[in-house]
Amino acid sequence: MVGAAAAVLSVAMGVPLGLLCGYYGGKTDRIIMHIADIQLAFPSMVLAIALVAVLGPSTRNMIIVLAIGGWVQHARVIRGQVLSLREKEYVKAAEALGATDAEIILRHLVPATFPTILVIATFQVAGAIVTEAALTFLGLGVSRVVPSWGGMLSDAQDYLVTAGWMATIPGFVIAMTVLSINIAGDSLRQAFDRRFRDR
């Protein structure tokens, strides 16, 4: 739940910013991309720990922290795509026919970038699961009363010698879940990528 919610919130934050930066450029683009560059200068785990320390450990705050850490990837990739797409003939034709900026963005740019958005969001769910588990293991994630694989691993530390399965099972489930999501994301990328379809 945390991984999926964080990915959805990242999309809601990053995609509109990427569309605006790529389509309009100028001062807005420079300001937002400078903010993104500053955020990328900090290691993601360090940034997450700092935000959790400020906001406090809870499920809602964990989702917010993961979304703040993930919007940059969406914004930068979508911006790059839109910079290319806005020079395409069909976009120029829509502009010549008098389409508004909102119509061009919603009818032409969003559908063209949707496969990329979907693939990035899929990989982001996997990353959010690992980050949430790591922060919860450290005691900075979701509340201890909320079931979490990271919490299970933390509780199992005292029983590694006598009951190793307590740590093995949640660790294995995390690995298999993340692997499955990554495989699904790679399959989506291949399905949407014309180069792979042509092969």
VOPABA-113501 format. One record per atom (N, C-alpha, C): residue number from 1; atom name; x, y, z. Coordinates in nm, 4 decimals, padded with zeros to 6 digits. Example, Ala and Ser with C-alpha at 12.3 -4.5 7.8 and 13.67 -1.06 7.14 Angstrom:
2
REC   marke   vonu         px         py         pz
REC       1      N    01.3190   -00.5690    00.7800
REC       1     CA    01.2300   -00.4500    00.7800
REC       1      C    01.3200   -00.3300    00.7800
REC       2      N    01.2850   -00.2250    00.7080
REC       2     CA    01.3670   -00.1060    00.7140
REC       2      C    01.2900    00.0030    00.7870
END
This chain:
199
REC   marke   vonu         px         py         pz
REC       1      N    00.0824   -00.1197    00.0000
REC       1     CA    00.0000    00.0000    00.0000
REC       1      C    00.0861    00.1252    00.0000
REC       2      N    00.1894    00.1253    00.0845
REC       2     CA    00.2771    00.2420    00.0935
REC       2      C    00.3479    00.2649   -00.0393
REC       3      N    00.4001    00.1586   -00.1006
REC       3     CA    00.4714    00.1726   -00.2268
REC       3      C    00.3820    00.2252   -00.3378
REC       4      N    00.2614    00.1692   -00.3503
REC       4     CA    00.1702    00.2119   -00.4558
REC       4      C    00.1233    00.3550   -00.4335
REC       5      N    00.0887    00.3881   -00.3088
REC       5     CA    00.0421    00.5243   -00.2793
REC       5      C    00.1522    00.6266   -00.3041
REC       6      N    00.2747    00.5934   -00.2670
REC       6     CA    00.3865    00.6856   -00.2891
REC       6      C    00.4114    00.7060   -00.4380
REC       7      N    00.3994    00.5980   -00.5171
REC       7     CA    00.4197    00.6108   -00.6613
REC       7      C    00.3122    00.6982   -00.7244
REC       8      N    00.1878    00.6800   -00.6826
REC       8     CA    00.0778    00.7618   -00.7364
REC       8      C    00.0988    00.9091   -00.7015
REC       9      N    00.1379    00.9358   -00.5776
REC       9     CA    00.1611    01.0738   -00.5359
REC       9      C    00.2816    01.1337   -00.6090
REC      10      N    00.3840    01.0531   -00.6340
REC      10     CA    00.5000    01.1000   -00.7111
REC      10      C    00.4596    01.1389   -00.8523
REC      11      N    00.3743    01.0575   -00.9134
REC      11     CA    00.3238    01.0886   -01.0475
REC      11      C    00.2454    01.2193   -01.0449
REC      12      N    00.1595    01.2346   -00.9438
REC      12     CA    00.0776    01.3555   -00.9341
REC      12      C    00.1621    01.4808   -00.9147
REC      13      N    00.2771    01.4666   -00.8502
REC      13     CA    00.3654    01.5814   -00.8289
REC      13      C    00.4590    01.6043   -00.9477
REC      14      N    00.5229    01.4979   -00.9944
REC      14     CA    00.6299    01.5127   -01.0917
REC      14      C    00.5851    01.5323   -01.2354
REC      15      N    00.4785    01.4631   -01.2772
REC      15     CA    00.4371    01.4698   -01.4177
REC      15      C    00.3894    01.6099   -01.4567
REC      16      N    00.3007    01.6748   -01.3804
REC      16     CA    00.2619    01.8111   -01.4188
REC      16      C    00.3804    01.9074   -01.4248
REC      17      N    00.4731    01.8948   -01.3297
REC      17     CA    00.5903    01.9814   -01.3317
REC      17      C    00.6762    01.9535   -01.4545
REC      18      N    00.6949    01.8264   -01.4888
REC      18     CA    00.7717    01.7917   -01.6076
REC      18      C    00.7066    01.8437   -01.7356
REC      19      N    00.5738    01.8338   -01.7425
REC      19     CA    00.5015    01.8849   -01.8590
REC      19      C    00.5174    02.0359   -01.8719
REC      20      N    00.5035    02.1064   -01.7612
REC      20     CA    00.5169    02.2528   -01.7636
REC      20      C    00.6581    02.2947   -01.8017
REC      21      N    00.7577    02.2300   -01.7413
REC      21     CA    00.8969    02.2644   -01.7703
REC      21      C    00.9310    02.2376   -01.9164
REC      22      N    00.8904    02.1228   -01.9663
REC      22     CA    00.9245    02.0870   -02.1030
REC      22      C    00.8523    02.1700   -02.2065
REC      23      N    00.7276    02.2052   -02.1785
REC      23     CA    00.6481    02.2770   -02.2794
REC      23      C    00.6766    02.4264   -02.2801
REC      24      N    00.6860    02.4855   -02.1624
REC      24     CA    00.7038    02.6308   -02.1546
REC      24      C    00.8504    02.6714   -02.1470
REC      25      N    00.9331    02.5907   -02.0793
REC      25     CA    01.0739    02.6257   -02.0658
REC      25      C    01.0911    02.7551   -01.9874
REC      26      N    01.1959    02.8278   -02.0175
REC      26     CA    01.2169    02.9585   -01.9580
REC      26      C    01.2480    02.9547   -01.8095
REC      27      N    01.2041    03.0587   -01.7406
REC      27     CA    01.2370    03.0754   -01.5993
REC      27      C    01.1760    02.9655   -01.5132
REC      28      N    01.0514    02.9269   -01.5445
REC      28     CA    00.9852    02.8202   -01.4682
REC      28      C    01.0661    02.6909   -01.4753
REC      29      N    01.1113    02.6581   -01.5941
REC      29     CA    01.1911    02.5373   -01.6146
REC      29      C    01.3206    02.5436   -01.5341
REC      30      N    01.3885    02.6551   -01.5390
REC      30     CA    01.5162    02.6680   -01.4686
REC      30      C    01.4987    02.6543   -01.3177
REC      31      N    01.3959    02.7180   -01.2625
REC      31     CA    01.3741    02.7142   -01.1171
REC      31      C    01.3437    02.5720   -01.0717
REC      32      N    01.2492    02.5064   -01.1392
REC      32     CA    01.2084    02.3715   -01.0983
REC      32      C    01.3229    02.2729   -01.1158
REC      33      N    01.3970    02.2831   -01.2248
REC      33     CA    01.5076    02.1908   -01.2470
REC      33      C    01.6232    02.2164   -01.1499
REC      34      N    01.6427    02.3414   -01.1079
REC      34     CA    01.7441    02.3683   -01.0053
REC      34      C    01.7042    02.3035   -00.8727
REC      35      N    01.5750    02.3114   -00.8385
REC      35     CA    01.5262    02.2462   -00.7168
REC      35      C    01.5480    02.0950   -00.7270
REC      36      N    01.5195    02.0394   -00.8445
REC      36     CA    01.5398    01.8956   -00.8655
REC      36      C    01.6879    01.8593   -00.8527
REC      37      N    01.7757    01.9418   -00.9079
REC      37     CA    01.9197    01.9146   -00.8989
REC      37      C    01.9676    01.9192   -00.7542
REC      38      N    01.9156    02.0143   -00.6777
REC      38     CA    01.9530    02.0241   -00.5363
REC      38      C    01.9094    01.8989   -00.4613
REC      39      N    01.7871    01.8523   -00.4888
REC      39     CA    01.7385    01.7320   -00.4210
REC      39      C    01.8210    01.6096   -00.4607
REC      40      N    01.8589    01.6008   -00.5877
REC      40     CA    01.9375    01.4858   -00.6337
REC      40      C    02.0783    01.4850   -00.5749
REC      41      N    02.1230    01.5993   -00.5248
REC      41     CA    02.2563    01.6055   -00.4644
REC      41      C    02.2624    01.5309   -00.3316
REC      42      N    02.1458    01.5075   -00.2706
REC      42     CA    02.1407    01.4350   -00.1436
REC      42      C    02.1106    01.2879   -00.1703
REC      43      N    02.1818    01.1970   -00.1048
REC      43     CA    02.1468    01.0540   -00.1177
REC      43      C    02.0018    01.0312   -00.0749
REC      44      N    01.9304    00.9492   -00.1494
REC      44     CA    01.7873    00.9319   -00.1260
REC      44      C    01.7560    00.8820    00.0145
REC      45      N    01.8372    00.7883    00.0659
REC      45     CA    01.8107    00.7355    00.1993
REC      45      C    01.8358    00.8405    00.3066
REC      46      N    01.9409    00.9197    00.2897
REC      46     CA    01.9693    01.0266    00.3864
REC      46      C    01.8564    01.1288    00.3861
REC      47      N    01.8080    01.1641    00.2666
REC      47     CA    01.6973    01.2583    00.2562
REC      47      C    01.5722    01.2021    00.3229
REC      48      N    01.5445    01.0728    00.2995
REC      48     CA    01.4269    01.0103    00.3598
REC      48      C    01.4369    01.0090    00.5119
REC      49      N    01.5543    00.9756    00.5655
REC      49     CA    01.5733    00.9742    00.7106
REC      49      C    01.5537    01.1138    00.7694
REC      50      N    01.6067    01.2151    00.7003
REC      50     CA    01.5930    01.3523    00.7488
REC      50      C    01.4465    01.3959    00.7493
REC      51      N    01.3723    01.3624    00.6429
REC      51     CA    01.2315    01.4019    00.6364
REC      51      C    01.1481    01.3289    00.7406
REC      52      N    01.1759    01.1991    00.7595
REC      52     CA    01.1029    01.1235    00.8612
REC      52      C    01.1322    01.1789    01.0008
REC      53      N    01.2574    01.2192    01.0238
REC      53     CA    01.2933    01.2767    01.1534
REC      53      C    01.2163    01.4052    01.1796
REC      54      N    01.1892    01.4812    01.0728
REC      54     CA    01.1146    01.6064    01.0876
REC      54      C    00.9651    01.5801    01.1028
REC      55      N    00.9098    01.4942    01.0164
REC      55     CA    00.7653    01.4704    01.0142
REC      55      C    00.7183    01.3711    01.1195
REC      56      N    00.8065    01.2784    01.1577
REC      56     CA    00.7679    01.1748    01.2533
REC      56      C    00.7285    01.0473    01.1818
REC      57      N    00.7484    00.9317    01.2476
REC      57     CA    00.7155    00.8034    01.1844
REC      57      C    00.5657    00.7743    01.1859
REC      58      N    00.5083    00.7566    01.0684
REC      58     CA    00.3690    00.7137    01.0531
REC      58      C    00.3497    00.6706    00.9090
REC      59      N    00.2418    00.5997    00.8821
REC      59     CA    00.2168    00.5525    00.7456
REC      59      C    00.1973    00.6694    00.6507
REC      60      N    00.1191    00.7684    00.6921
REC      60     CA    00.0951    00.8845    00.6059
REC      60      C    00.2244    00.9598    00.5773
REC      61      N    00.3030    00.9834    00.6797
REC      61     CA    00.4289    01.0548    00.6610
REC      61      C    00.5263    00.9752    00.5748
REC      62      N    00.5246    00.8426    00.5880
REC      62     CA    00.6114    00.7594    00.5048
REC      62      C    00.5751    00.7742    00.3578
REC      63      N    00.4466    00.7758    00.3267
REC      63     CA    00.4026    00.7945    00.1883
REC      63      C    00.4480    00.9305    00.1360
REC      64      N    00.4325    01.0341    00.2180
REC      64     CA    00.4733    01.1696    00.1777
REC      64      C    00.6237    01.1757    00.1530
REC      65      N    00.7008    01.1158    00.2433
REC      65     CA    00.8470    01.1164    00.2300
REC      65      C    00.8898    01.0460    00.1016
REC      66      N    00.8324    00.9302    00.0731
REC      66     CA    00.8690    00.8553   -00.0472
REC      66      C    00.8266    00.9299   -00.1733
REC      67      N    00.7131    00.9979   -00.1681
REC      67     CA    00.6680    01.0761   -00.2843
REC      67      C    00.7593    01.1951   -00.3093
REC      68      N    00.8016    01.2609   -00.2026
REC      68     CA    00.8941    01.3740   -00.2179
REC      68      C    01.0254    01.3269   -00.2789
REC      69      N    01.0682    01.2078   -00.2401
REC      69     CA    01.1914    01.1544   -00.2968
REC      69      C    01.1775    01.1057   -00.4399
REC      70      N    01.0542    01.0823   -00.4866
REC      70     CA    01.0349    01.0230   -00.6191
REC      70      C    00.9874    01.1156   -00.7290
REC      71      N    00.9413    01.2369   -00.6949
REC      71     CA    00.8849    01.3233   -00.7986
REC      71      C    00.9901    01.3695   -00.8994
REC      72      N    01.1145    01.3795   -00.8555
REC      72     CA    01.2209    01.4326   -00.9408
REC      72      C    01.2402    01.3463   -01.0654
REC      73      N    01.2375    01.2152   -01.0477
REC      73     CA    01.2589    01.1248   -01.1608
REC      73      C    01.1520    01.1449   -01.2668
REC      74      N    01.0261    01.1545   -01.2238
REC      74     CA    00.9170    01.1784   -01.3187
REC      74      C    00.9352    01.3126   -01.3887
REC      75      N    00.9630    01.4159   -01.3120
REC      75     CA    00.9725    01.5507   -01.3685
REC      75      C    01.0832    01.5593   -01.4729
REC      76      N    01.1991    01.5036   -01.4437
REC      76     CA    01.3129    01.5151   -01.5351
REC      76      C    01.2918    01.4341   -01.6632
REC      77      N    01.2403    01.3113   -01.6486
REC      77     CA    01.2205    01.2274   -01.7670
REC      77      C    01.1100    01.2839   -01.8558
REC      78      N    00.9972    01.3236   -01.7956
REC      78     CA    00.8862    01.3781   -01.8742
REC      78      C    00.9265    01.5095   -01.9395
REC      79      N    01.0029    01.5918   -01.8685
REC      79     CA    01.0513    01.7170   -01.9282
REC      79      C    01.1325    01.6880   -02.0541
REC      80      N    01.2226    01.5913   -02.0461
REC      80     CA    01.3036    01.5567   -02.1620
REC      80      C    01.2198    01.5091   -02.2796
REC      81      N    01.1177    01.4291   -02.2506
REC      81     CA    01.0309    01.3814   -02.3579
REC      81      C    00.9526    01.4947   -02.4208
REC      82      N    00.8997    01.5836   -02.3365
REC      82     CA    00.8178    01.6937   -02.3885
REC      82      C    00.9023    01.7898   -02.4713
REC      83      N    01.0274    01.8122   -02.4324
REC      83     CA    01.1156    01.8978   -02.5124
REC      83      C    01.1267    01.8453   -02.6553
REC      84      N    01.1275    01.7132   -02.6699
REC      84     CA    01.1323    01.6532   -02.8031
REC      84      C    00.9954    01.6547   -02.8708
REC      85      N    00.8915    01.6220   -02.7948
REC      85     CA    00.7575    01.6100   -02.8531
REC      85      C    00.7012    01.7434   -02.9005
REC      86      N    00.7370    01.8514   -02.8346
REC      86     CA    00.6780    01.9803   -02.8722
REC      86      C    00.7260    02.0288   -03.0090
REC      87      N    00.8306    01.9644   -03.0622
REC      87     CA    00.8795    01.9988   -03.1954
REC      87      C    00.8208    01.9084   -03.3037
REC      88      N    00.7377    01.8116   -03.2636
REC      88     CA    00.6792    01.7197   -03.3609
REC      88      C    00.5763    01.7915   -03.4482
REC      89      N    00.5535    01.7341   -03.5676
REC      89     CA    00.4639    01.7980   -03.6638
REC      89      C    00.3214    01.8090   -03.6124
REC      90      N    00.2723    01.7047   -03.5444
REC      90     CA    00.1325    01.7080   -03.5002
REC      90      C    00.1098    01.8120   -03.3916
REC      91      N    00.2128    01.8408   -03.3109
REC      91     CA    00.2006    01.9471   -03.2110
REC      91      C    00.2013    02.0832   -03.2792
REC      92      N    00.2899    02.1003   -03.3766
REC      92     CA    00.2943    02.2253   -03.4513
REC      92      C    00.1634    02.2478   -03.5272
REC      93      N    00.1067    02.1386   -03.5801
REC      93     CA   -00.0208    02.1497   -03.6515
REC      93      C   -00.1323    02.1912   -03.5571
REC      94      N   -00.1343    02.1339   -03.4356
REC      94     CA   -00.2362    02.1719   -03.3368
REC      94      C   -00.2224    02.3186   -03.2998
REC      95      N   -00.0978    02.3660   -03.2850
REC      95     CA   -00.0764    02.5080   -03.2553
REC      95      C   -00.1265    02.5957   -03.3697
REC      96      N   -00.0995    02.5543   -03.4942
REC      96     CA   -00.1422    02.6320   -03.6105
REC      96      C   -00.2938    02.6370   -03.6232
REC      97      N   -00.3612    02.5316   -03.5784
REC      97     CA   -00.5072    02.5271   -03.5843
REC      97      C   -00.5729    02.6020   -03.4688
REC      98      N   -00.4922    02.6588   -03.3801
REC      98     CA   -00.5460    02.7411   -03.2725
REC      98      C   -00.5749    02.6679   -03.1433
REC      99      N   -00.5205    02.5480   -03.1257
REC      99     CA   -00.5419    02.4743   -03.0003
REC      99      C   -00.4725    02.5475   -02.8858
REC     100      N   -00.5363    02.5472   -02.7715
REC     100     CA   -00.4779    02.6119   -02.6544
REC     100      C   -00.3655    02.5250   -02.5980
REC     101      N   -00.2849    02.5855   -02.5119
REC     101     CA   -00.1764    02.5093   -02.4488
REC     101      C   -00.2310    02.3908   -02.3702
REC     102      N   -00.3426    02.4121   -02.2987
REC     102     CA   -00.4011    02.3043   -02.2190
REC     102      C   -00.4474    02.1895   -02.3076
REC     103      N   -00.5070    02.2233   -02.4234
REC     103     CA   -00.5521    02.1178   -02.5149
REC     103      C   -00.4349    02.0397   -02.5724
REC     104      N   -00.3282    02.1090   -02.6066
REC     104     CA   -00.2108    02.0415   -02.6614
REC     104      C   -00.1492    01.9483   -02.5577
REC     105      N   -00.1377    01.9984   -02.4352
REC     105     CA   -00.0775    01.9168   -02.3292
REC     105      C   -00.1626    01.7943   -02.2991
REC     106      N   -00.2942    01.8146   -02.2840
REC     106     CA   -00.3819    01.7050   -02.2422
REC     106      C   -00.4121    01.6064   -02.3559
REC     107      N   -00.4262    01.6571   -02.4777
REC     107     CA   -00.4652    01.5696   -02.5886
REC     107      C   -00.3474    01.5058   -02.6613
REC     108      N   -00.2327    01.5712   -02.6567
REC     108     CA   -00.1197    01.5219   -02.7350
REC     108      C   -00.0006    01.4787   -02.6498
REC     109      N    00.0392    01.5629   -02.5544
REC     109     CA    00.1612    01.5336   -02.4797
REC     109      C    00.1399    01.4274   -02.3716
REC     110      N    00.0300    01.4367   -02.2975
REC     110     CA    00.0052    01.3379   -02.1913
REC     110      C   -00.0089    01.1964   -02.2477
REC     111      N   -00.0900    01.1745   -02.3542
REC     111     CA   -00.0970    01.0380   -02.4093
REC     111      C    00.0376    00.9875   -02.4612
REC     112      N    00.1193    01.0768   -02.5174
REC     112     CA    00.2484    01.0344   -02.5710
REC     112      C    00.3470    00.9971   -02.4610
REC     113      N    00.3329    01.0593   -02.3449
REC     113     CA    00.4251    01.0307   -02.2341
REC     113      C    00.3703    00.9255   -02.1378
REC     114      N    00.2455    00.8835   -02.1561
REC     114     CA    00.1841    00.7902   -02.0612
REC     114      C    00.2609    00.6594   -02.0449
REC     115      N    00.3097    00.5966   -02.1527
REC     115     CA    00.3876    00.4727   -02.1323
REC     115      C    00.5093    00.4934   -02.0424
REC     116      N    00.5789    00.6040   -02.0607
REC     116     CA    00.6952    00.6331   -01.9772
REC     116      C    00.6540    00.6538   -01.8325
REC     117      N    00.5455    00.7252   -01.8114
REC     117     CA    00.4951    00.7485   -01.6761
REC     117      C    00.4642    00.6159   -01.6080
REC     118      N    00.3983    00.5265   -01.6801
REC     118     CA    00.3582    00.3976   -01.6245
REC     118      C    00.4789    00.3127   -01.5869
REC     119      N    00.5790    00.3104   -01.6742
REC     119     CA    00.6979    00.2286   -01.6481
REC     119      C    00.7765    00.2828   -01.5285
REC     120      N    00.7971    00.4154   -01.5230
REC     120     CA    00.8701    00.4750   -01.4108
REC     120      C    00.7958    00.4499   -01.2800
REC     121      N    00.6631    00.4649   -01.2824
REC     121     CA    00.5836    00.4425   -01.1616
REC     121      C    00.5962    00.2985   -01.1132
REC     122      N    00.6019    00.2040   -01.2065
REC     122     CA    00.6156    00.0633   -01.1687
REC     122      C    00.7466    00.0393   -01.0950
REC     123      N    00.8561    00.0900   -01.1509
REC     123     CA    00.9861    00.0736   -01.0845
REC     123      C    00.9899    00.1494   -00.9518
REC     124      N    00.9152    00.2588   -00.9454
REC     124     CA    00.9158    00.3381   -00.8229
REC     124      C    00.8449    00.2650   -00.7093
REC     125      N    00.7435    00.1869   -00.7415
REC     125     CA    00.6765    00.1068   -00.6384
REC     125      C    00.7761    00.0121   -00.5733
REC     126      N    00.8574   -00.0535   -00.6551
REC     126     CA    00.9579   -00.1465   -00.6023
REC     126      C    01.0583   -00.0738   -00.5136
REC     127      N    01.1061    00.0407   -00.5583
REC     127     CA    01.2007    00.1181   -00.4783
REC     127      C    01.1404    00.1658   -00.3479
REC     128      N    01.0127    00.2051   -00.3526
REC     128     CA    00.9453    00.2531   -00.2316
REC     128      C    00.9283    00.1406   -00.1300
REC     129      N    00.9021    00.0184   -00.1772
REC     129     CA    00.8884   -00.0957   -00.0862
REC     129      C    01.0188   -00.1196   -00.0112
REC     130      N    01.1296   -00.1166   -00.0838
REC     130     CA    01.2598   -00.1392   -00.0203
REC     130      C    01.2918   -00.0269    00.0786
REC     131      N    01.2669    00.0979    00.0387
REC     131     CA    01.2967    00.2117    00.1274
REC     131      C    01.2106    00.2083    00.2526
REC     132      N    01.0835    00.1776    00.2350
REC     132     CA    00.9934    00.1694    00.3514
REC     132      C    01.0378    00.0601    00.4461
REC     133      N    01.0749   -00.0549    00.3902
REC     133     CA    01.1202   -00.1652    00.4750
REC     133      C    01.2477   -00.1276    00.5495
REC     134      N    01.3389   -00.0590    00.4823
REC     134     CA    01.4647   -00.0189    00.5459
REC     134      C    01.4408    00.0812    00.6581
REC     135      N    01.3550    00.1807    00.6320
REC     135     CA    01.3281    00.2821    00.7348
REC     135      C    01.2529    00.2220    00.8530
REC     136      N    01.1592    00.1314    00.8251
REC     136     CA    01.0862    00.0669    00.9344
REC     136      C    01.1799   -00.0229    01.0147
REC     137      N    01.2720   -00.0888    00.9484
REC     137     CA    01.3713   -00.1703    01.0170
REC     137      C    01.4539   -00.0851    01.1140
REC     138      N    01.4831    00.0386    01.0723
REC     138     CA    01.5597    00.1306    01.1576
REC     138      C    01.4742    00.1991    01.2641
REC     139      N    01.3434    00.1743    01.2604
REC     139     CA    01.2538    00.2364    01.3574
REC     139      C    01.2037    00.3727    01.3158
REC     140      N    01.2225    00.4086    01.1877
REC     140     CA    01.1811    00.5403    01.1390
REC     140      C    01.0668    00.5339    01.0392
REC     141      N    01.0121    00.4151    01.0187
REC     141     CA    00.9087    00.3990    00.9168
REC     141      C    00.7688    00.4084    00.9734
REC     142      N    00.6851    00.3146    00.9338
REC     142     CA    00.5462    00.3140    00.9784
REC     142      C    00.5405    00.2760    01.1264
REC     143      N    00.4268    00.3005    01.1861
REC     143     CA    00.4082    00.2700    01.3282
REC     143      C    00.4279    00.1212    01.3539
REC     144      N    00.4750    00.0884    01.4727
REC     144     CA    00.5029   -00.0513    01.5082
REC     144      C    00.3759   -00.1368    01.5115
REC     145      N    00.2595   -00.0727    01.5255
REC     145     CA    00.1348   -00.1506    01.5287
REC     145      C    00.0885   -00.1869    01.3881
REC     146      N    00.1493   -00.1267    01.2851
REC     146     CA    00.1125   -00.1555    01.1455
REC     146      C    00.2008   -00.2687    01.0940
REC     147      N    00.1436   -00.3761    01.0390
REC     147     CA    00.2254   -00.4858    00.9864
REC     147      C    00.3159   -00.4375    00.8738
REC     148      N    00.4434   -00.4700    00.8827
REC     148     CA    00.5404   -00.4283    00.7818
REC     148      C    00.6522   -00.5311    00.7752
REC     149      N    00.6993   -00.5600    00.6549
REC     149     CA    00.8098   -00.6550    00.6410
REC     149      C    00.9351   -00.6024    00.7087
REC     150      N    00.9576   -00.4711    00.7004
REC     150     CA    01.0720   -00.4126    00.7693
REC     150      C    01.0612   -00.4289    00.9198
REC     151      N    00.9390   -00.4133    00.9727
REC     151     CA    00.9172   -00.4342    01.1155
REC     151      C    00.9394   -00.5787    01.1563
REC     152      N    00.8982   -00.6710    01.0691
REC     152     CA    00.9209   -00.8136    01.0978
REC     152      C    01.0707   -00.8446    01.1033
REC     153      N    01.1470   -00.7863    01.0104
REC     153     CA    01.2917   -00.8071    01.0117
REC     153      C    01.3547   -00.7482    01.1372
REC     154      N    01.3046   -00.6330    01.1794
REC     154     CA    01.3568   -00.5710    01.3006
REC     154      C    01.3284   -00.6572    01.4230
REC     155      N    01.2055   -00.7105    01.4316
REC     155     CA    01.1679   -00.7946    01.5458
REC     155      C    01.2466   -00.9259    01.5476
REC     156      N    01.2888   -00.9715    01.4275
REC     156     CA    01.3562   -01.1008    01.4178
REC     156      C    01.5039   -01.0941    01.4552
REC     157      N    01.5573   -00.9746    01.4770
REC     157     CA    01.7011   -00.9621    01.5063
REC     157      C    01.7437   -01.0422    01.6291
REC     158      N    01.6570   -01.0444    01.7286
REC     158     CA    01.6916   -01.1119    01.8534
REC     158      C    01.6834   -01.2646    01.8441
REC     159      N    01.6303   -01.3144    01.7328
REC     159     CA    01.6081   -01.4585    01.7208
REC     159      C    01.6803   -01.5193    01.5998
REC     160      N    01.7837   -01.4499    01.5506
REC     160     CA    01.8524   -01.4979    01.4311
REC     160      C    01.9149   -01.6353    01.4515
REC     161      N    01.9651   -01.6629    01.5708
REC     161     CA    02.0317   -01.7911    01.5967
REC     161      C    01.9302   -01.9011    01.6252
REC     162      N    01.8305   -01.8709    01.7056
REC     162     CA    01.7353   -01.9740    01.7485
REC     162      C    01.6201   -01.9947    01.6505
REC     163      N    01.5823   -01.8882    01.5774
REC     163     CA    01.4700   -01.8985    01.4830
REC     163      C    01.4988   -01.8122    01.3607
REC     164      N    01.5948   -01.8555    01.2811
REC     164     CA    01.6374   -01.7777    01.1653
REC     164      C    01.5298   -01.7556    01.0621
REC     165      N    01.4305   -01.8454    01.0604
REC     165     CA    01.3225   -01.8323    00.9629
REC     165      C    01.2422   -01.7041    00.9824
REC     166      N    01.2441   -01.6490    01.1057
REC     166     CA    01.1683   -01.5255    01.1311
REC     166      C    01.2206   -01.4087    01.0477
REC     167      N    01.3502   -01.4096    01.0186
REC     167     CA    01.4075   -01.3050    00.9326
REC     167      C    01.4120   -01.3481    00.7866
REC     168      N    01.4273   -01.4786    00.7644
REC     168     CA    01.4418   -01.5284    00.6277
REC     168      C    01.3146   -01.5081    00.5461
REC     169      N    01.1999   -01.5369    00.6064
REC     169     CA    01.0745   -01.5315    00.5307
REC     169      C    01.0397   -01.3889    00.4869
REC     170      N    01.0351   -01.2892    00.5762
REC     170     CA    01.0043   -01.1536    00.5271
REC     170      C    01.1105   -01.0995    00.4316
REC     171      N    01.2379   -01.1343    00.4550
REC     171     CA    01.3422   -01.0920    00.3624
REC     171      C    01.3224   -01.1508    00.2242
REC     172      N    01.2872   -01.2792    00.2195
REC     172     CA    01.2618   -01.3465    00.0920
REC     172      C    01.1409   -01.2863    00.0218
REC     173      N    01.0358   -01.2566    00.0989
REC     173     CA    00.9145   -01.1994    00.0397
REC     173      C    00.9424   -01.0603   -00.0181
REC     174      N    01.0216   -00.9797    00.0537
REC     174     CA    01.0587   -00.8476    00.0010
REC     174      C    01.1334   -00.8637   -00.1313
REC     175      N    01.2310   -00.9528   -00.1330
REC     175     CA    01.3112   -00.9731   -00.2546
REC     175      C    01.2252   -01.0203   -00.3708
REC     176      N    01.1359   -01.1162   -00.3471
REC     176     CA    01.0522   -01.1686   -00.4542
REC     176      C    00.9505   -01.0655   -00.5029
REC     177      N    00.8968   -00.9866   -00.4098
REC     177     CA    00.8006   -00.8831   -00.4487
REC     177      C    00.8673   -00.7781   -00.5363
REC     178      N    00.9829   -00.7306   -00.4937
REC     178     CA    01.0556   -00.6287   -00.5703
REC     178      C    01.0985   -00.6841   -00.7054
REC     179      N    01.1473   -00.8092   -00.7069
REC     179     CA    01.1867   -00.8714   -00.8334
REC     179      C    01.0674   -00.8828   -00.9277
REC     180      N    00.9528   -00.9243   -00.8754
REC     180     CA    00.8328   -00.9393   -00.9588
REC     180      C    00.7886   -00.8055   -01.0169
REC     181      N    00.7919   -00.7010   -00.9342
REC     181     CA    00.7518   -00.5685   -00.9833
REC     181      C    00.8492   -00.5188   -01.0890
REC     182      N    00.9788   -00.5417   -01.0675
REC     182     CA    01.0779   -00.4999   -01.1669
REC     182      C    01.0608   -00.5745   -01.2988
REC     183      N    01.0297   -00.7040   -01.2907
REC     183     CA    01.0054   -00.7812   -01.4132
REC     183      C    00.8809   -00.7282   -01.4845
REC     184      N    00.7774   -00.6971   -01.4071
REC     184     CA    00.6562   -00.6408   -01.4673
REC     184      C    00.6860   -00.5064   -01.5331
REC     185      N    00.7660   -00.4233   -01.4668
REC     185     CA    00.8024   -00.2941   -01.5240
REC     185      C    00.8826   -00.3090   -01.6518
REC     186      N    00.9747   -00.4053   -01.6537
REC     186     CA    01.0540   -00.4292   -01.7735
REC     186      C    00.9660   -00.4811   -01.8865
REC     187      N    00.8676   -00.5641   -01.8535
REC     187     CA    00.7743   -00.6141   -01.9552
REC     187      C    00.6908   -00.5007   -02.0132
REC     188      N    00.6477   -00.4089   -01.9271
REC     188     CA    00.5729   -00.2926   -01.9756
REC     188      C    00.6587   -00.2078   -02.0680
REC     189      N    00.7846   -00.1895   -02.0290
REC     189     CA    00.8751   -00.1100   -02.1126
REC     189      C    00.8901   -00.1732   -02.2510
REC     190      N    00.9061   -00.3040   -02.2539
REC     190     CA    00.9207   -00.3720   -02.3823
REC     190      C    00.7917   -00.3653   -02.4630
REC     191      N    00.6765   -00.3748   -02.3958
REC     191     CA    00.5494   -00.3698   -02.4667
REC     191      C    00.5241   -00.2329   -02.5281
REC     192      N    00.5681   -00.1272   -02.4587
REC     192     CA    00.5433    00.0078   -02.5077
REC     192      C    00.6533    00.0584   -02.6005
REC     193      N    00.7698    00.0005   -02.5925
REC     193     CA    00.8827    00.0493   -02.6702
REC     193      C    00.8757   -00.0062   -02.8121
REC     194      N    00.8666    00.0813   -02.9085
REC     194     CA    00.8512    00.0384   -03.0475
REC     194      C    00.9701   -00.0432   -03.0959
REC     195      N    01.0871   -00.0123   -03.0452
REC     195     CA    01.2059   -00.0869   -03.0886
REC     195      C    01.1958   -00.2332   -03.0502
REC     196      N    01.1404   -00.2610   -02.9297
REC     196     CA    01.1254   -00.4002   -02.8873
REC     196      C    01.0133   -00.4682   -02.9650
REC     197      N    00.9048   -00.3929   -02.9951
REC     197     CA    00.7945   -00.4527   -03.0719
REC     197      C    00.8403   -00.4894   -03.2126
REC     198      N    00.9272   -00.4052   -03.2700
REC     198     CA    00.9751   -00.4329   -03.4062
REC     198      C    01.0604   -00.5588   -03.4094
REC     199      N    01.1311   -00.5876   -03.3013
REC     199     CA    01.2134   -00.7070   -03.2970
REC     199      C    01.1282   -00.8337   -03.2909
END
